[in-house]
Amino acid sequence: MSFLLAKSQENYHAISFLIDKECFAPAVHCGYYSCIQKIVYILKEYFTKEYNLGIESLKGGHGGRHKFYIDELSGRFSKDRGERRRLKTLLLQLRDYRIEADYHDTEITKDKVNKAHDYVKEIQRLIKKNCDI
């Protein structure tokens, strides 16, 4: 198994554990990264040339890379336009929650973390359905 997929699984399992411990901000963080790690794996494994060309052209920090990952997978994801749009919307909403959880001076409530967890589960379901991972 790929180390990226293993990390993705670990972060996915961490969400429930952290929610149970009422560590809501880290749970959102782990949920987001479980999705990003799986996306990077898919792009590297199935779209190697496009991934390498795209990642080489990026400037700046990880925020630009994450946008690239989201845009790249969303564009190549499924023949179903609605599913592509749904995946991108969920990823962007989850990214916004992750930024809030990591960098903003705001409380991450149980409701917010549960919503983020729902996004993660739906993203993972869509990926599994379309990428057989």
N, C-alpha and C positions, 0 to 999 in steps of 0.2 A: 504494500500500500504506500502511496505517496505520503511524504511527511506533511505536505499541505493538507491533504485529506484527513490525516490523523489529527492535526492541530484543529481543523475545522470541527471534527467530531468532539474533541475535548472541550472546545469553547461552547459547542452546542449543549453538551451535558452540564457544563458549568452554569448555564442560565438557571435551570430549575434549582440546583443546589444553592446558588446565590440568592435566588428569590426566597427560598425556604429560610435562609439565614438573615433575610431582610437587608441584604446588600444590593439595593436596587440599581444604583449607578453602575457598579461593576457588571451586573447582569446584562444591562443594555449594551455595554461595551463588548462583552463576550459574545452576545448574540450577533451584533454587527460584524465582528471579526470572523465568526463562524461562516457567515455568508461570503464575505470578501475573500477569505482563504479558499473557499470552494470555487468561487468565480475565477480566481487567479489560476487554480489548477486546471479548470476547464479551458481557459484561454491558452494556457501554455501547452496543454495536451492536444487539443483539437484544432486550434487556430495559431499554430506556432509562428508561422511567417508573419501574419498580421500582428500578432502580439509583439514580436520582437521589433518590427518596424515602428509600431505605435509607441512602445515603451521607450525606445531610443530617442524619439522626438520630443518627449516630455521634458519640461523644465519646471523647476520648483520642487516643492515637498510632496508629501504623501497625499495631500488633498487632491492634487491634480492627477495623481495615479489612481486614486479611488474613483474619481469622476471618469477617467479613461476606462477602468474596469467595468463600471456600471454601464456606460454608454456602449462599450464594445460588446459586452455580452447581451445587453438588451437588443442591440441591432441584429445580432446573429442568432438569437435565442430560439425562436420558434417560427414556423410558417404562419401561425395564428397571430395576427396583428394585435388583437385584444390581449393575448397572453404576454406579448412583448411589452405592451404599454403597462399592463398590470405589474409585471416584474419590475420595470423601471420605477414606477410610482412607489411600490413597496420599498424598494432599495433606497430611494431618495428620502422617504419618510423615516425609515430606520436610521439612515445617516444623520438626519436632522436630530433625532432622539439621541444618537450617540454623541454628537457634538454638544448637545445640551448637557448630557450626563457627564461628559469629560471636562468641559471647559466653562460652562455657565454657572453662575452663583444662584442656582435654582434647585428646589427640591425635586428629586425624582420619586414620585409617589408610586404606590402599589398599582394604581390604575395605569400610570404611564408605562411601568415596566411590564405589566400584563399585555398592554397594547403592543409594545415592542416585541414581546415574546410571540404574540399572534402573528406579527409581520414575519418574524424569523421562521416560524412553522410554515407559513404560506409560501415564502420564498423557497425554503428547502423542498416543499412539496412540488412546486412548479419546476424546480431544477431537476428533481428526481424524475418527474414525469417526462421531461423533454430531453434530458441528458443521460438517463439511465445510470445515475451515480447514487 
